[in-house]
């Protein structure tokens, strides 16, 4: 198990070396999207419309924050359960999405899409939203503002901690934990 | 007869929403610190110490412990000698939730219709359970419930012939299926008996019981202890990344049931098991 500090601009090159269980600390730009935003993006693709941001080479963090107190960039900001996005994820990966950050198990279809596209799925600690909010230095809504907490946000993060949960070799950390017992 | 103005209910619920989303009750805080002591895996220890730090930041800087500040579940035990004045009780509860979630910078996570899914933008309505009891007091318990773990909860209508073994299997299956998704270390609230909805309700009530306490019924207490051990032998561990502590408590409530039935409800809560009680 490695510990790596990664500039998100270099993530694509680093991905082949990442293995499940590795701890990464990300610095750079990421986007947020959860249930409702995924549904809208998926519908846009089905209808041949453009996505609200170019997802090629990007990271999507499954997160809907609590409101920021005055003077803060964002409120509590931990990951939500990824499996609810499973239906939409393979299509986004095939369009060039590089990385997802969430928590919990994924389907076989997502695993295959991760391997096929040389992408990576990272798990952040669920229920550590106050702590994780301290890694976020900038947040702005870039699409679907009407969705409130579920709007798409662009974040700038510094040393955002996460564990590699699905890797390019088809490794699955949760499966491995289950097999260990 | 004692008169209570519903404005008091609103005020208390508003405060309680803000308080419990930033600071866990002492029993849950202790349960998490105990978990850190007990955990053997290095990853598990790392996760738990991050969760400890998360609790410190949350209360010191008033940032909610988790961004999912929950749907407000409200239990009201109302003395039969109470007369509410000043307005509608249900409105008073919802006004408290609205005020707490708005003024407390808490996330609005409720949609008005399960299919149309439009956010109500003030986290109302609450889920309200009223019980009429003796006396002239009102006991309010608020348990904001996150849905990462709520989604992993289950209800089984077992056959009486499946007995205690069937109950154990049902609990274990629910916890295994929940795995990493429910944000372990979890608290497992179990209802055994009653009918379909009573079983689910007592399971939810079990989550509000003080962690570390047990049922007064001997076989239930034994089952709570045994299931906690069995669950922690699964190895799911903190954040589902492997380890000794998968659950911090198993709380079981029972109720009489029908000759033909053995309902079992397993209501799972993440490590942010928020519950707070005030008496008026």
Interface residues (C-beta under 8 A of the other chain):
Chain A: X21 X36 X63 X64 X65 X66 X67 X68 X69 X72 X75 X76 X77 X78 X80 X81 X83 X103 X104 X105 X123 X125 X126 X127 X128 X129 X130 X131 X133 X134 X147 X148 X149 X150 X161 X163 X173 X174 X177 X178 X180 X181
Chain B: X43 X47 X50 X51 X53 X54 X55 X57 X58 X61 X62 X63 X64 X65 X66 X67 X68 X69 X105 X106 X107 X108 X109 X117 X119 X121 X146 X148 X151 X179 X180 X181 X183 X233 X234 X235 X236 X237 X239 X240 X241 X242 X270 X271 X272
